[in-house]
Amino acid sequence: MVTKNVFVVAQKGVMVKNDVVLFVVYIVAGFVAVILSAVFMKIYNNEAKRSSLEIKQLVFAKSMRLPMRYYDIHHSGEIMSKFVYETDMANDIYGSRLRRVLAPIISVAVYVIVMMQLCWSLTLTLLLFNVLIVVLNGLLAKPMSQVGKAMADSNAKMTEKLTNILLGIEVKKLYDLKYINEDKYAKESNVYVSHQKKKMAIGALLEMFYNGFDLLCALLFLAVATAFIQNDWVSVGNVAAIYTMYGALSIRFLQLGKSYPELMNCLAYAERVFGFLQIDEERDILNSETTVRVFNCENAVDVVDISFSYDGKRKVFEKRSLLIEKNKTVAIVGKSGGGKSTLAKLMLGFYNIQEGDILLFGTSIKKLGLINARNLIAYIPQEPYLFGVSIKENIRYGNLKASDEEIIIAAKLANAHDFIMYQKEGYDTLIINGGKSLSGGERQRIAIARAIVKDAPIILMDEATSALDNESERRIHEALEQLKHNKTVIVIAHRQETINIADTVVEV
Ligand SMILES: Nc1ncnc2c1ncn2[C@@H]1O[C@H](COP(=O)(O)OP(=O)(O)OP(=O)(O)O)[C@@H](O)[C@H]1O
């Protein structure tokens, strides 16, 4: 409108009071528009940041609540990639991509309305040229979305391979697996780079097309506009105004052209993130009315005719039953791969039993709910995991309400106190890298102390299969002897010495 009025004033050759008022109004409107745009931008960015945080929190919460089977068949690197990279890419939709697509559409709509008022026929002719850009966007959006999906896949695989290398660094160094491990990573990163090149090629194609097309549109417009002026269908002022607006409009079209395929790329990531958020979570039937009669019941664990298979094909258990009396120490023995650890995991409700039931103190774990069932059992796995916090906090994870004194008592019972005191900062020593600087026996004794502070009626220990030195073994057995009082102790036993301390031996 300013351009149009400039031309009108120029044609009149004189500037009257009304023209000055009009220009002042335009300038004030311009200022208001700038301020409003800054305010909206701030609100939008705040909302975008909030939603970005929310999505990250949702993905994190979901990755904590998935059934054990999910972690069995999905690499931790894949989950990491989802959390770190894919959520960022998906969040980019709100962060900038959506804005970069919506803002030009709104601007174009406003410009078009004003341009139509100035000369609808010329505006329509001009817009017809731009329809081609929209068609091209549509054509390239699909390959962009496909390449986005391929990049997400490739990124997850790269993280997976890198995690594999880092987790197996000891074996890699021992066997010089450089060519196998590193080549796998290099291969995957090449795949990623090739997808990235494809993405850049599509982007470059669009850029090239738009730049050429912009020039062509300008030339066509001038030719058509000249014809319109010659036929007196439009004034020079209106043509100048439409052309000025077209300049701003075509920039937005270009922006739209670049941002739309990018938005498709981000949507591909969002699809993966939302797909992940829809995965069924670990089933938990929390029945608060179920009170477990630990004191009245004679049997701690009653496994009734269970059948179980991890993959639905090979059965680990077929109609298997066993009974564990309360306050007894039971050694579970059997051949390797016979299902001892699986039985422990079923007691803890890590997997759903296909047939039969497991009762803890007379109540089915299905009725108890996973949280209640797990509260009844203090589990010490074969290779306990220690978190990157102090030794004291690692023990406290068994019972967050445990006092420092209770932690020290538990560590003494677990025969862990002496070696803990021997550490640089005693109980405050920080555990690094899952406790790699401690021996297997020491890690297991910290886990025993953790199980002791939990004070659950059942202690379930999966004895380490790895060889422990005699001293470590003796100390763990002493700790187990301490635990026997007033507790049901179930040990998946691999050593004769462990079997010797049991009241009953059950073969699985
Ligand atoms: N997460 C899993 N997914 C699929 N199959 C599994 C899984 N864990 C164990 N298995 C299979 O189930 C069977 C029982 O394994 P389990 O670990 O329970 O045996 P185990 O008796 O504890 O062996 P070990 O004494 O060697 O520790 C094995 O054939 C094993 O390969």
The ligand as a Gaussian input file, in Angstrom:
#p B3LYP/6-31G(d) Opt

LIG

0 1
 N       15.895000     -62.980000      27.412000
 C       15.864000     -64.158000      26.806000
 N       15.292000     -64.253000      25.577000
 C       15.221000     -65.461000      24.965000
 N       15.707000     -66.610000      25.473000
 C       16.295000     -66.552000      26.682000
 C       16.395000     -65.323000      27.410000
 N       17.022000     -65.579000      28.574000
 C       17.286000     -66.899000      28.587000
 N       16.851000     -67.490000      27.459000
 C       16.916000     -68.909000      27.130000
 O       16.139000     -69.601000      28.080000
 C       16.810000     -70.789000      28.496000
 C       16.984000     -70.771000      30.012000
 O       17.927000     -69.761000      30.335000
 P       18.326000     -69.429000      31.828000
 O       19.207000     -68.242000      31.804000
 O       17.104000     -69.365000      32.656000
 O       19.151000     -70.726000      32.216000
 P       19.997000     -71.032000      33.540000
 O       19.534000     -72.357000      34.031000
 O       19.897000     -69.892000      34.487000
 O       21.448000     -71.104000      32.931000
 P       22.881000     -70.830000      33.643000
 O       23.032000     -71.853000      34.730000
 O       23.842000     -71.064000      32.557000
 O       22.856000     -69.428000      34.149000
 C       18.117000     -70.824000      27.730000
 O       17.941000     -71.687000      26.644000
 C       18.328000     -69.426000      27.260000
 O       18.984000     -69.390000      26.030000

